[in-house]
């Protein structure tokens, strides 16, 4: 059974339908319906200007059609704005590029970097965190769920205990991992823990993907991935990982130099 079109929902609005209408995703059928309804309105509006009797009744009927058209237009415009924002974000420079699915990005980097000799692993750590803000001259603390995702050399990262009993991840742990001689890539909503005293490259400016690179396979993969994002934008949501890796290897692998 096909989903109700926007036109059908607006023509037969029931109590409580607002949320359903507001969540509706505009389809090609909705655009065709809008065109049809607006064409009908224009034809009837032209006829209205030539009738002599029953003008108030006809005007009331036309107002009803306009109300539906206005509601459709509002929702269509909202959808256009959503597409516009998405595509504008997809053209951002590396500094502002927002990759929505950070875990997917790290998985791509892991697969690009891993070889028979060097393997990499992703570890996700959740921990209690707090932030301090000042309101009306007093300082308050806000508790939130801290999260950090680390991509690093497999044996190194799995040598640490990130179980529930070891909740308080320290910046010193990341520094120690880096000092073992391997690159690390981190994403976190707690920037204090990921701001390490080493050269870095970032993708994005809000909860960015941060690269601390050394001379290893992960660095090579990182430069490939960064080059891809620079040239093609951060919108990787709909692309299969295997296809993306194939194209990145085909176009960018041979151009890399250390």
DOKESE-939690 format. One line per field, with one value per residue (C-alpha): residue number from 1; residue in three letters; z negated, y negated, x. Coordinates in nm, 2 decimals. Example, Ala and Ser with C-alpha at 12.3 -4.5 7.8 and 13.67 -1.06 7.14 Angstrom:
resi = [1 / 2]
resn = [ALA / SER]
w = [-0.78 / -0.71]
v = [0.45 / 0.11]
u = [1.23 / 1.37]
END
This chain:
resi = [1 / 2 / 3 / 4 / 5 / 6 / 7 / 8 / 9 / 10 / 11 / 12 / 13 / 14 / 15 / 16 / 17 / 18 / 19 / 20 / 21 / 22 / 23 / 24 / 25 / 26 / 27 / 28 / 29 / 30 / 31 / 32 / 33 / 34 / 35 / 36 / 37 / 38 / 39 / 40 / 41 / 42 / 43 / 44 / 45 / 46 / 47 / 48 / 49 / 50 / 51 / 52 / 53 / 54 / 55 / 56 / 57 / 58 / 59 / 60 / 61 / 62 / 63 / 64 / 65 / 66 / 67 / 68 / 69 / 70 / 71 / 72 / 73 / 74 / 75 / 76 / 77 / 78 / 79 / 80 / 81 / 82 / 83 / 84 / 85 / 86 / 87 / 88 / 89 / 90 / 91 / 92 / 93 / 94 / 95 / 96 / 97 / 98 / 99 / 100 / 101 / 102 / 103 / 104 / 105 / 106 / 107 / 108 / 109 / 110 / 111 / 112 / 113 / 114 / 115 / 116 / 117 / 118 / 119 / 120 / 121 / 122 / 123 / 124 / 125 / 126 / 127 / 128 / 129 / 130 / 131 / 132 / 133 / 134 / 135 / 136 / 137 / 138 / 139 / 140 / 141 / 142 / 143 / 144 / 145 / 146 / 147 / 148 / 149 / 150 / 151 / 152 / 153 / 154 / 155 / 156 / 157 / 158 / 159 / 160 / 161 / 162 / 163 / 164 / 165 / 166 / 167 / 168 / 169 / 170 / 171 / 172 / 173 / 174 / 175 / 176 / 177 / 178 / 179 / 180 / 181 / 182 / 183 / 184 / 185 / 186 / 187 / 188 / 189 / 190 / 191 / 192 / 193 / 194 / 195 / 196 / 197 / 198 / 199 / 200 / 201 / 202 / 203 / 204 / 205 / 206 / 207 / 208 / 209 / 210 / 211 / 212 / 213 / 214 / 215 / 216 / 217 / 218 / 219 / 220 / 221 / 222 / 223 / 224 / 225 / 226 / 227 / 228 / 229 / 230 / 231 / 232 / 233 / 234 / 235 / 236 / 237 / 238 / 239 / 240 / 241 / 242 / 243 / 244 / 245 / 246 / 247 / 248 / 249 / 250 / 251 / 252 / 253 / 254 / 255 / 256 / 257 / 258]
resn = [UNK / UNK / UNK / UNK / UNK / UNK / UNK / UNK / UNK / UNK / UNK / UNK / UNK / UNK / UNK / UNK / UNK / UNK / UNK / UNK / UNK / UNK / UNK / UNK / UNK / UNK / UNK / UNK / UNK / UNK / UNK / UNK / UNK / UNK / UNK / UNK / UNK / UNK / UNK / UNK / UNK / UNK / UNK / UNK / UNK / UNK / UNK / UNK / UNK / UNK / UNK / UNK / UNK / UNK / UNK / UNK / UNK / UNK / UNK / UNK / UNK / UNK / UNK / UNK / UNK / UNK / UNK / UNK / UNK / UNK / UNK / UNK / UNK / UNK / UNK / UNK / UNK / UNK / UNK / UNK / UNK / UNK / UNK / UNK / UNK / UNK / UNK / UNK / UNK / UNK / UNK / UNK / UNK / UNK / UNK / UNK / UNK / UNK / UNK / UNK / UNK / UNK / UNK / UNK / UNK / UNK / UNK / UNK / UNK / UNK / UNK / UNK / UNK / UNK / UNK / UNK / UNK / UNK / UNK / UNK / UNK / UNK / UNK / UNK / UNK / UNK / UNK / UNK / UNK / UNK / UNK / UNK / UNK / UNK / UNK / UNK / UNK / UNK / UNK / UNK / UNK / UNK / UNK / UNK / UNK / UNK / UNK / UNK / UNK / UNK / UNK / UNK / UNK / UNK / UNK / UNK / UNK / UNK / UNK / UNK / UNK / UNK / UNK / UNK / UNK / UNK / UNK / UNK / UNK / UNK / UNK / UNK / UNK / UNK / UNK / UNK / UNK / UNK / UNK / UNK / UNK / UNK / UNK / UNK / UNK / UNK / UNK / UNK / UNK / UNK / UNK / UNK / UNK / UNK / UNK / UNK / UNK / UNK / UNK / UNK / UNK / UNK / UNK / UNK / UNK / UNK / UNK / UNK / UNK / UNK / UNK / UNK / UNK / UNK / UNK / UNK / UNK / UNK / UNK / UNK / UNK / UNK / UNK / UNK / UNK / UNK / UNK / UNK / UNK / UNK / UNK / UNK / UNK / UNK / UNK / UNK / UNK / UNK / UNK / UNK / UNK / UNK / UNK / UNK / UNK / UNK / UNK / UNK / UNK / UNK / UNK / UNK / UNK / UNK / UNK / UNK / UNK / UNK]
w = [0.00 / 0.10 / -0.15 / -0.15 / 0.07 / -0.08 / 0.12 / -0.02 / -0.38 / -0.33 / -0.17 / -0.46 / -0.77 / -1.09 / -1.45 / -1.54 / -1.17 / -1.21 / -1.32 / -1.04 / -0.78 / -0.93 / -0.90 / -0.54 / -0.29 / 0.03 / 0.33 / 0.71 / 0.68 / 0.44 / 0.70 / 0.97 / 0.74 / 0.66 / 1.03 / 1.10 / 0.81 / 0.90 / 1.27 / 1.16 / 0.93 / 1.20 / 1.44 / 1.19 / 1.07 / 1.43 / 1.45 / 1.12 / 1.26 / 1.53 / 1.31 / 1.18 / 0.93 / 0.66 / 0.64 / 0.26 / 0.26 / 0.54 / 0.37 / 0.05 / 0.26 / 0.41 / 0.07 / -0.04 / 0.26 / 0.19 / -0.17 / -0.05 / 0.20 / -0.07 / -0.30 / -0.02 / 0.08 / -0.28 / -0.30 / 0.05 / -0.04 / -0.36 / -0.16 / 0.09 / -0.20 / -0.34 / -0.01 / 0.03 / -0.32 / -0.26 / 0.08 / -0.06 / -0.34 / -0.08 / 0.08 / -0.23 / -0.25 / -0.46 / -0.77 / -0.79 / -0.62 / -0.83 / -0.79 / -0.95 / -1.00 / -1.18 / -1.24 / -0.87 / -0.80 / -1.05 / -0.91 / -0.56 / -0.71 / -0.89 / -0.57 / -0.36 / -0.61 / -0.71 / -0.54 / -0.62 / -0.81 / -0.98 / -1.11 / -1.27 / -1.50 / -1.62 / -1.98 / -2.11 / -2.47 / -2.66 / -2.99 / -3.22 / -3.14 / -3.25 / -3.13 / -3.33 / -3.22 / -3.37 / -3.41 / -3.58 / -3.76 / -3.89 / -3.74 / -3.69 / -3.58 / -3.31 / -3.30 / -2.96 / -2.81 / -2.69 / -2.38 / -2.21 / -1.91 / -1.85 / -1.54 / -1.60 / -1.54 / -1.65 / -1.90 / -2.06 / -2.11 / -2.22 / -2.48 / -2.69 / -2.91 / -2.80 / -2.98 / -3.19 / -3.50 / -3.34 / -3.25 / -3.30 / -2.98 / -3.02 / -2.75 / -2.87 / -2.74 / -2.39 / -2.41 / -2.53 / -2.23 / -1.99 / -2.14 / -2.06 / -1.71 / -1.53 / -1.38 / -1.56 / -1.44 / -1.70 / -1.72 / -2.04 / -2.20 / -2.46 / -2.29 / -2.60 / -2.58 / -2.20 / -2.19 / -2.19 / -2.18 / -1.83 / -1.47 / -1.35 / -1.05 / -1.10 / -0.89 / -1.02 / -1.30 / -1.53 / -1.68 / -1.40 / -1.28 / -1.41 / -1.25 / -1.44 / -1.17 / -1.16 / -0.89 / -0.87 / -0.67 / -0.86 / -0.75 / -0.39 / -0.42 / -0.59 / -0.31 / -0.05 / -0.24 / -0.31 / 0.05 / 0.15 / -0.09 / 0.03 / 0.39 / 0.35 / 0.03 / -0.30 / -0.18 / -0.19 / -0.34 / -0.04 / 0.09 / 0.02 / -0.17 / 0.07 / 0.37 / 0.20 / 0.11 / 0.46 / 0.61 / 0.35 / 0.42 / 0.79 / 0.80 / 0.50 / 0.40 / 0.66 / 0.60 / 0.24 / 0.12 / -0.22]
v = [0.00 / -0.34 / -0.61 / -0.89 / -1.18 / -1.53 / -1.63 / -1.35 / -1.44 / -1.81 / -1.74 / -1.52 / -1.66 / -1.48 / -1.58 / -1.49 / -1.48 / -1.78 / -1.58 / -1.33 / -1.61 / -1.79 / -1.47 / -1.40 / -1.38 / -1.55 / -1.32 / -1.36 / -1.28 / -1.58 / -1.81 / -1.68 / -1.73 / -2.08 / -2.16 / -2.01 / -2.19 / -2.53 / -2.49 / -2.42 / -2.72 / -2.95 / -2.83 / -2.87 / -3.21 / -3.33 / -3.21 / -3.38 / -3.72 / -3.67 / -3.55 / -3.79 / -3.58 / -3.35 / -3.54 / -3.51 / -3.14 / -3.09 / -3.32 / -3.10 / -2.79 / -2.94 / -3.04 / -2.67 / -2.57 / -2.84 / -2.72 / -2.38 / -2.53 / -2.75 / -2.45 / -2.25 / -2.53 / -2.58 / -2.21 / -2.20 / -2.51 / -2.35 / -2.05 / -2.27 / -2.45 / -2.12 / -2.01 / -2.34 / -2.32 / -1.97 / -2.05 / -2.37 / -2.17 / -1.92 / -2.19 / -2.32 / -2.35 / -2.10 / -2.33 / -2.33 / -2.00 / -1.81 / -1.43 / -1.32 / -0.95 / -0.97 / -0.59 / -0.53 / -0.76 / -0.58 / -0.24 / -0.36 / -0.48 / -0.15 / 0.06 / -0.17 / -0.15 / 0.22 / 0.45 / 0.80 / 0.63 / 0.35 / 0.37 / 0.10 / 0.11 / -0.13 / -0.17 / -0.36 / -0.48 / -0.64 / -0.82 / -1.06 / -1.42 / -1.77 / -2.12 / -2.44 / -2.75 / -3.09 / -3.21 / -3.54 / -3.56 / -3.21 / -2.90 / -2.59 / -2.24 / -2.05 / -1.67 / -1.49 / -1.16 / -1.19 / -0.99 / -0.94 / -0.72 / -0.62 / -0.46 / -0.33 / -0.04 / 0.28 / 0.43 / 0.09 / -0.02 / 0.32 / 0.32 / 0.07 / 0.14 / -0.07 / 0.14 / -0.01 / 0.00 / -0.24 / -0.52 / -0.82 / -0.84 / -1.08 / -1.29 / -1.13 / -0.79 / -0.93 / -1.09 / -0.76 / -0.58 / -0.84 / -0.82 / -0.45 / -0.56 / -0.51 / -0.75 / -0.80 / -0.94 / -1.06 / -1.20 / -1.32 / -1.55 / -1.63 / -1.85 / -1.88 / -1.51 / -1.52 / -1.84 / -1.68 / -1.87 / -1.73 / -1.85 / -1.77 / -1.79 / -1.82 / -1.77 / -2.00 / -2.24 / -2.10 / -1.76 / -1.73 / -1.43 / -1.49 / -1.32 / -1.29 / -1.14 / -0.96 / -0.76 / -0.46 / -0.30 / -0.49 / -0.82 / -0.71 / -0.62 / -0.95 / -1.16 / -0.96 / -1.02 / -1.38 / -1.44 / -1.28 / -1.50 / -1.81 / -1.74 / -1.57 / -1.71 / -1.54 / -1.39 / -1.02 / -0.90 / -0.72 / -0.57 / -0.20 / -0.17 / 0.09 / -0.14 / -0.44 / -0.26 / -0.13 / -0.48 / -0.63 / -0.37 / -0.41 / -0.79 / -0.89 / -0.61 / -0.66 / -1.04 / -1.02 / -1.11 / -1.13]
u = [0.00 / 0.14 / 0.19 / -0.06 / 0.04 / 0.06 / -0.24 / -0.45 / -0.35 / -0.43 / -0.76 / -0.87 / -0.70 / -0.80 / -0.72 / -0.36 / -0.25 / -0.02 / 0.28 / 0.23 / 0.21 / 0.51 / 0.72 / 0.61 / 0.90 / 0.81 / 0.79 / 0.78 / 0.40 / 0.36 / 0.52 / 0.29 / -0.01 / 0.10 / 0.13 / -0.21 / -0.39 / -0.23 / -0.32 / -0.68 / -0.68 / -0.55 / -0.82 / -1.10 / -0.96 / -0.98 / -1.34 / -1.42 / -1.34 / -1.61 / -1.90 / -2.16 / -2.37 / -2.23 / -1.91 / -1.87 / -1.93 / -1.68 / -1.43 / -1.47 / -1.41 / -1.09 / -0.97 / -0.99 / -0.78 / -0.53 / -0.50 / -0.40 / -0.16 / 0.00 / 0.05 / 0.20 / 0.42 / 0.55 / 0.64 / 0.79 / 1.00 / 1.12 / 1.23 / 1.41 / 1.59 / 1.69 / 1.84 / 2.01 / 2.17 / 2.28 / 2.44 / 2.60 / 2.76 / 2.88 / 3.09 / 3.26 / 3.63 / 3.82 / 3.83 / 3.45 / 3.37 / 3.12 / 3.12 / 2.80 / 2.89 / 3.22 / 3.23 / 3.20 / 3.49 / 3.71 / 3.60 / 3.71 / 4.05 / 4.09 / 4.03 / 4.25 / 4.54 / 4.53 / 4.78 / 4.92 / 5.20 / 5.01 / 4.66 / 4.45 / 4.15 / 3.87 / 3.79 / 3.49 / 3.49 / 3.21 / 3.27 / 3.09 / 3.19 / 3.10 / 3.13 / 3.14 / 2.94 / 2.88 / 2.52 / 2.43 / 2.76 / 2.76 / 2.94 / 2.73 / 2.84 / 2.66 / 2.69 / 2.69 / 2.79 / 3.15 / 3.25 / 3.58 / 3.65 / 4.02 / 4.17 / 4.52 / 4.75 / 4.57 / 4.81 / 4.88 / 4.52 / 4.40 / 4.68 / 4.48 / 4.18 / 3.89 / 3.63 / 3.35 / 3.56 / 3.82 / 3.58 / 3.81 / 4.02 / 4.31 / 4.48 / 4.80 / 4.68 / 4.65 / 4.99 / 5.14 / 4.98 / 5.11 / 5.46 / 5.47 / 5.54 / 5.21 / 4.96 / 4.62 / 4.29 / 4.04 / 3.69 / 3.53 / 3.27 / 3.53 / 3.79 / 4.01 / 4.11 / 4.19 / 4.39 / 4.74 / 5.07 / 5.16 / 5.11 / 4.76 / 4.53 / 4.16 / 3.84 / 3.57 / 3.55 / 3.28 / 3.37 / 3.63 / 3.81 / 4.16 / 4.47 / 4.80 / 5.02 / 5.35 / 5.53 / 5.31 / 5.02 / 4.75 / 4.92 / 4.92 / 4.55 / 4.48 / 4.64 / 4.44 / 4.11 / 4.18 / 4.26 / 3.93 / 3.73 / 3.91 / 3.82 / 3.48 / 3.33 / 3.23 / 2.90 / 2.98 / 2.65 / 2.50 / 2.82 / 2.91 / 3.23 / 3.38 / 3.30 / 3.45 / 3.77 / 3.80 / 3.78 / 4.01 / 4.28 / 4.24 / 4.27 / 4.48 / 4.72 / 4.98 / 5.00 / 5.10 / 5.45 / 5.61]
END
